[in-house]
Amino acid sequence: MIEKRIDELIKILNQASYEYHTLDAPTITDQEYDDYYAELVKLETEHPELVREDSPTVRVGSTVIDGFEKVTHEVPMMSLDDIFNEEEIREFDNRVKKVVKNPTYVCELKIDGLSVSLLYEKGKLVRGATRGDGVTGENITHNVKTIKSVPLSLPEDIDIEVRGEIYMPKSSFEKLNAERREKGEKEFANPRNAAAGSVRQLDSKIAASRNLNTFMYHLPKAREYDIHSQEDALNYMKKLTFTVNPNIKHAKNIDEVIEYVSYWQEHRPELPYEIDGIVIKVNNLEDQKKLGFTARVPKWGIAYKFPAVEVLTQLKDIEFCVGRTGKITPRADLTPVHLAGSIISSVTLHNEDYIKEKDIRIGDIISIHKAGDVIPEVVEVKKERRTGKELPFQMATHCPICGTELVRKESEAAWFCLNPNCDARKMEGMIHFASRDAMNLDGFGDSIIEDFYNIGYLRKIDDFYTLYEHKESLQSLEGFGEKSINNLLDAVENSKKNSLERLLFGLGIRHVGKKTAMILARHFEQLEALQNATFEELKDIEDIGPIIAESIVEYFSKEENLRCLERLKQDGVNTSYIGQEKQTTEDFQNKTFVLTGTLSISREEAKTMIEFRGGKVTGSVTGKTDVVVVGENPGSKYEKAKSLNITIWEEEEFLQKVNQD
């Protein structure tokens, strides 16, 4: 009898929550909801063995986790290319029409929030995950369950994944910042940052208190549910009780798309949540399949970004910041101003040439906007507003931190502090080493690294791996305790398992970015092999060249760097390329490929895609070759493949097979 009543209450409350949060059409009063809820809490407290996973009582948040586990997306969560004007919208339409006759489009508001994947098994929510890098995200199930618009169970007993956006309504954002002001805490810059910060809380009660919301917009495997269009996918998700944005338009042609874009560009401020553009997708899923993908984005969708809003403010001063390579970057100190949901008080001025070209002076009134709605930058100086009291810019001659005289090479636009012992350079180097794309030392924010540096626990990057020796002292620091220090030490320990490319990127070798680090790791596989590589060997690697090669040779020629690497090895840091676990597929497994002609992606990327799926790449066409991938202007390999009757894939077909569900 009690179990039956609990089932009845959960059904009533979940339906009421759906009607209130998703349909905006409540059928019971708040008082009735509260009475039913109080009765359910009482029964669950008396009979904890009867508590169900989809009970609305889990929305209050009670789970506390030690850290975020990694999640691999079965279907990658790909982003869309950005466009910024009507001409580019029409160009997108023209590209689509080369493949699809008379396409129609679904237009959706681009919600300014955090992408999320929701996974259900037999109709029950089993996992919520962030997008991450598209392939690997973080498990945030404990926080997702607190969001009232996320159904904990579905009306159908199915296995399904849906994707969408977690966002914070404007009203919730204003309330949250008012509370933080009262407590003397730092305010969030905008609702997107607030939403992202909320779902990455270890304590789900914090997320539950922040009134987050969701809109779902993508069904990764729609055809498995006999769905043949984006519009049908959205309607099916609504049927499953997910919240789908109501402001969606099925446009019969590109003119209707442009009308929709123009309308929301004007009416954007009236919405109760932030949007930063419009998403345009080919509606028919079979047409989407024909269009396929590039190496990184689908060809059937595009994201139109609203023009950046410009505001005026005064440039009060110019400061000089020191980066990890010693590069000196001028930064403008501004009178704080609101810009596209953020309070902006500073903006980078890049380098001396940039400032002189725009004739930027201290005291100027300048206009700023957010490039791509994200990064604030100077548009122009309002020279007509000058009073004569403005001060012309003078580049610093000495490092603002260590006082070393600055140097500018002939080929460089920037000035550099060449002192390897400069405190600012060393701190920035360690911040970079700990960053997500490098060694991913979760929890080591800029301020913690700066504090540990100033105290003396972190003076060089290998000191991360001896922090455990100072555990008791660290726990005694204000603001830290046993649990927080254990989390930091666990992050350090976990980082030892990283693949070589993360270490190479984290070392901060000049000109070696994330992509270059991956190329080097795949090519050499072992750190020792890279250390011993000659300039000639390095410069001949595709996408490396002489400048990067010279920088790498210089880095490994310094005794101090070699000693640091040896200490990292002794501390157990992995120095081998691990790569990704191969996912063999029928189109690639045990097949031999040859690449010819100019591809839109690098040969290294194409080779990795093939090897990842179980194939191998050789340099010449023989009778043992299974497939030749052809780019523009193919040479003799193409002709030989035809003469031997070998399967030929144009690049577009190759990328479709790589990206197919």
Residue pairs with C-beta under 8 A, 6 or more apart in sequence:
2 43
2 47
2 50
3 47
3 50
5 43
6 40
6 43
6 44
6 47
6 50
6 52
6 55
7 52
9 36
9 39
9 40
9 43
10 40
10 52
10 54
10 55
10 56
12 28
12 36
13 33
13 36
13 37
13 40
13 56
14 54
14 56
14 151
14 152
14 153
16 26
16 27
16 28
16 33
16 36
17 56
17 148
18 151
18 241
19 25
19 26
19 27
20 26
20 33
21 148
21 149
21 213
21 243
22 149
22 241
22 242
22 243
28 36
37 56
37 57
40 55
40 56
40 57
41 57
43 50
44 50
44 51
44 55
44 57
51 57
53 124
53 125
53 152
53 153
54 124
54 125
54 152
54 153
55 152
56 152
58 145
58 146
58 152
59 145
59 146
59 147
59 148
59 208
60 146
60 205
60 208
61 142
61 143
61 145
61 146
61 203
61 204
61 205
61 206
61 207
61 208
61 209
62 204
62 205
63 142
63 145
63 204
64 202
64 203
64 204
65 142
65 202
66 202
66 487
66 490
67 202
67 442
67 487
67 490
67 491
68 138
68 139
68 140
68 200
68 442
69 138
69 139
70 132
70 136
70 137
70 138
70 139
71 117
71 127
71 129
71 130
71 132
71 136
71 137
71 138
71 139
72 135
72 136
73 117
73 129
73 132
73 134
73 135
73 136
73 137
74 161
74 220
75 161
75 220
75 221
75 661
76 134
76 135
76 659
77 115
77 117
77 131
77 132
77 134
77 135
77 137
77 163
78 134
78 293
78 296
78 297
78 298
79 134
79 296
79 297
79 303
80 279
80 297
80 298
80 301
80 302
80 303
81 297
81 302
81 303
82 277
82 302
82 303
82 304
82 305
82 372
83 89
83 91
83 92
83 302
83 303
83 304
83 305
84 304
84 305
84 307
86 258
86 261
88 304
89 254
89 257
89 258
89 261
89 280
89 302
89 304
90 254
90 258
92 280
92 302
93 103
93 254
93 257
95 299
96 103
96 282
96 287
96 291
96 299
96 300
97 103
99 287
99 290
99 291
99 299
100 282
100 284
100 287
100 290
100 291
103 282
103 283
103 284
103 287
104 250
104 251
104 252
104 253
104 282
104 283
104 284
105 250
105 251
105 254
105 256
105 257
105 280
105 281
105 282
105 283
106 229
106 230
106 231
106 234
106 248
106 249
106 250
106 251
106 280
106 281
106 283
107 248
107 249
107 251
107 257
107 260
107 261
107 278
107 279
107 280
108 217
108 245
108 247
108 248
108 278
108 279
108 281
109 245
109 247
109 248
109 264
109 271
109 275
109 278
109 279
110 275
110 276
110 277
110 278
110 279
110 303
110 304
110 305
111 165
111 167
111 215
111 245
111 273
111 274
111 275
112 167
112 190
112 191
112 192
112 273
112 274
112 275
112 276
112 341
113 165
113 166
113 167
113 168
113 191
113 192
113 195
113 273
113 274
114 130
114 131
114 165
114 166
114 167
114 192
114 195
114 196
114 199
115 130
115 131
115 163
115 164
115 165
115 166
116 128
116 129
116 130
116 131
116 140
116 144
116 163
116 164
116 165
116 166
116 199
116 214
117 127
117 128
117 129
117 130
117 131
117 137
117 161
117 162
117 163
118 125
118 127
118 128
118 144
118 150
118 161
118 162
118 163
118 164
118 216
119 125
119 126
119 127
119 128
119 129
119 160
119 161
120 126
120 154
120 158
120 159
120 160
120 161
120 162
121 159
122 157
122 158
122 159
123 153
123 154
123 155
123 156
123 157
123 158
124 152
124 153
124 154
125 141
125 144
125 145
125 150
125 151
125 152
125 153
126 141
127 139
127 141
128 139
128 140
128 141
128 143
128 144
128 145
128 150
129 137
129 138
129 139
129 140
129 141
130 137
130 138
130 140
130 199
130 200
131 137
132 138
138 200
140 199
140 200
142 204
142 207
143 198
143 199
143 200
143 201
143 204
143 207
143 208
144 150
144 166
144 199
145 152
145 204
146 204
146 207
146 208
146 212
147 166
147 207
147 212
147 213
147 214
148 213
149 213
149 214
149 242
149 243
150 214
151 240
151 241
151 242
154 160
154 240
154 241
155 239
155 240
155 241
156 240
158 225
160 219
160 221
160 225
160 240
161 219
161 220
161 221
162 216
162 218
162 219
162 237
162 240
162 242
163 216
163 217
163 218
163 219
163 220
164 214
164 215
164 216
164 217
164 218
164 242
165 214
165 215
165 217
166 195
166 199
166 212
166 213
166 214
167 191
167 192
167 195
167 212
167 213
167 214
167 215
167 273
167 274
168 176
168 191
168 192
168 194
168 195
168 198
168 210
168 211
168 212
168 213
168 273
169 191
169 211
169 213
169 272
169 273
170 191
170 272
170 273
170 274
171 272
172 191
172 210
172 211
172 212
173 188
173 190
173 191
173 194
175 211
176 188
176 194
176 210
177 187
177 188
177 194
180 186
180 187
180 188
181 187
187 343
188 194
188 197
189 341
189 342
189 343
190 274
190 340
190 341
190 342
191 273
191 274
191 341
192 274
192 341
194 210
195 210
195 212
198 206
198 207
198 210
198 212
199 207
199 212
201 207
213 243
213 273
214 242
214 243
215 243
215 244
215 245
216 237
216 242
216 243
216 244
217 234
217 244
217 245
217 279
218 233
219 225
219 227
219 233
219 236
219 237
220 661
221 661
222 228
222 232
222 233
222 236
222 285
223 285
223 661
225 236
227 233
227 236
227 285
228 284
228 285
228 286
229 283
229 284
229 285
230 281
230 282
230 283
230 285
230 288
231 248
231 250
231 283
233 285
234 244
234 248
235 244
237 244
238 244
247 264
249 256
249 260
250 283
251 257
251 260
257 280
260 278
261 278
261 304
264 275
264 278
265 306
265 307
268 275
268 306
274 341
275 306
276 305
276 306
276 340
276 373
277 303
277 304
277 305
277 306
277 373
278 303
278 304
279 301
279 302
279 303
279 304
280 301
280 302
280 303
280 304
281 288
281 300
281 301
282 288
282 291
282 300
282 301
287 300
288 298
288 300
288 301
289 656
289 660
291 298
291 299
291 300
292 298
292 299
292 300
292 652
292 655
292 656
292 659
293 299
293 655
293 656
293 658
293 659
294 600
294 601
294 655
295 600
295 601
295 605
295 609
295 655
295 658
298 659
305 372
305 373
306 373
308 340
308 369
308 370
308 371
308 372
308 373
309 339
309 340
309 369
309 370
310 367
310 368
310 369
310 379
311 337
311 338
311 339
311 367
311 368
311 369
312 337
312 365
312 366
312 367
312 368
312 382
313 334
313 335
313 336
313 337
313 344
313 365
313 366
313 368
314 334
314 335
314 363
314 364
314 365
314 366
315 332
315 333
315 334
315 360
315 361
315 362
315 363
315 364
315 365
315 366
316 333
316 334
316 335
316 362
316 363
317 332
317 333
317 362
318 330
318 331
318 332
318 333
318 349
318 355
318 360
318 362
318 393
319 330
319 331
319 333
319 400
320 328
320 329
320 330
320 331
320 396
320 400
321 328
321 329
321 330
321 331
321 424
322 328
322 399
322 400
322 401
322 417
322 422
322 424
322 425
322 428
323 329
323 425
323 428
324 425
324 428
324 429
324 431
324 432
324 508
325 416
325 425
325 508
325 510
326 399
326 416
326 417
326 418
326 419
326 422
326 425
327 414
327 415
327 416
328 396
328 399
328 400
328 406
328 414
328 415
328 416
328 417
329 348
329 349
329 350
329 351
329 414
330 348
330 349
330 350
330 351
330 352
330 355
330 393
330 395
331 346
331 347
331 348
331 349
332 346
332 347
332 348
332 349
332 360
332 366
332 378
333 345
333 346
334 344
334 345
334 346
334 347
334 366
334 368
335 345
336 343
336 344
336 345
337 343
337 344
337 345
337 368
338 344
339 368
339 369
339 370
339 376
340 369
340 370
340 373
342 370
342 376
344 368
344 376
347 368
347 376
347 377
347 378
348 377
349 355
349 360
349 378
350 413
351 413
351 414
351 415
352 393
352 395
352 408
352 413
352 414
352 415
353 413
354 413
355 393
356 393
358 378
358 380
358 381
359 381
359 383
360 366
360 378
360 381
360 393
361 381
361 386
361 390
361 391
361 392
361 393
362 390
362 391
362 393
363 387
363 389
363 390
363 391
364 381
364 382
364 383
364 385
364 386
364 390
365 381
365 382
365 385
366 378
366 379
366 380
366 381
366 382
367 378
367 379
367 380
367 382
368 376
368 377
368 378
368 379
369 376
369 377
369 379
370 376
370 377
371 377
395 415
396 406
396 415
397 405
397 406
398 404
398 405
398 406
399 405
399 406
399 417
399 419
399 422
399 424
400 424
401 417
401 422
401 423
401 424
401 425
402 417
402 419
402 421
402 422
402 423
402 424
404 417
404 418
404 419
404 422
406 415
406 416
406 417
407 415
407 416
407 418
408 414
408 415
408 416
409 416
417 424
417 425
419 425
420 560
423 453
426 453
426 459
426 460
427 449
427 450
427 453
429 461
429 508
430 449
430 453
430 458
430 460
430 461
430 464
431 446
431 449
432 438
432 506
432 508
433 439
433 441
433 461
433 464
433 506
433 507
433 508
434 440
434 441
434 444
434 449
434 464
434 506
435 506
437 502
437 505
437 514
438 502
438 503
438 505
438 506
439 464
439 495
439 498
439 502
439 503
439 506
440 491
440 495
440 498
440 502
441 464
441 488
441 491
441 492
441 495
442 487
442 491
442 494
443 484
443 487
443 488
443 491
444 464
444 488
444 491
448 488
449 458
451 477
452 458
452 467
453 459
455 477
457 463
457 467
457 470
457 473
457 474
458 464
458 467
460 564
461 506
461 507
461 564
461 568
462 564
462 567
462 568
462 571
464 492
464 495
465 492
465 496
465 567
465 568
465 571
465 572
465 573
466 571
467 474
467 488
467 489
467 492
468 489
468 492
471 485
471 489
474 480
474 485
474 488
475 481
475 482
475 485
495 502
495 573
496 571
496 572
496 573
496 574
497 574
497 578
498 573
498 574
498 578
499 521
499 574
499 576
499 577
499 578
499 579
500 521
500 525
500 526
500 527
500 574
500 575
500 576
500 577
500 578
501 514
501 517
501 518
501 520
501 521
501 522
501 577
502 517
503 527
503 568
503 573
503 574
503 575
504 512
504 517
504 520
504 521
504 527
504 530
505 512
505 513
505 514
505 517
507 555
507 561
509 551
509 552
509 555
510 551
510 555
511 547
511 548
511 551
512 520
512 548
512 551
512 552
515 543
516 543
516 544
516 548
519 541
519 542
519 543
519 544
519 604
520 530
520 541
520 544
520 552
521 577
522 577
522 579
522 604
522 608
523 541
524 530
524 533
524 577
525 576
525 577
526 575
526 576
526 577
527 565
527 575
527 576
528 575
530 552
530 556
531 556
531 562
531 565
533 552
533 553
534 553
535 546
535 549
535 550
535 553
538 544
538 548
538 549
538 552
538 553
539 545
539 546
539 548
539 549
542 602
542 603
542 604
543 602
543 604
555 561
556 562
565 575
568 575
569 575
580 612
582 611
582 612
582 613
582 614
583 612
583 613
583 614
584 613
584 614
585 613
585 614
585 657
587 613
587 657
588 610
588 613
588 614
588 615
588 657
589 613
589 614
589 615
590 614
590 615
591 614
591 615
591 616
591 626
591 627
592 615
592 616
592 617
592 618
592 624
592 625
592 626
592 627
593 610
593 615
593 616
593 617
593 618
593 625
593 626
593 627
593 628
593 629
594 617
594 618
594 619
594 620
594 621
594 625
594 627
594 628
594 629
594 637
594 641
595 603
595 606
595 607
595 617
595 628
595 629
595 631
596 628
596 629
596 630
596 631
596 634
596 635
596 637
596 638
596 641
597 630
597 631
597 632
597 633
597 634
597 635
597 638
597 651
598 631
598 632
598 633
599 606
599 629
599 631
599 632
599 651
600 631
600 651
606 617
606 629
606 654
607 617
609 658
610 616
610 617
611 617
613 658
615 626
615 627
618 625
620 637
621 628
621 637
621 640
621 641
621 644
621 646
623 644
625 641
625 644
625 646
626 646
626 647
627 646
627 647
627 648
627 649
628 637
628 638
628 641
628 646
628 647
628 648
628 649
629 649
629 651
629 654
630 638
630 648
630 649
630 650
630 651
631 651
638 648
641 648
642 648
649 657
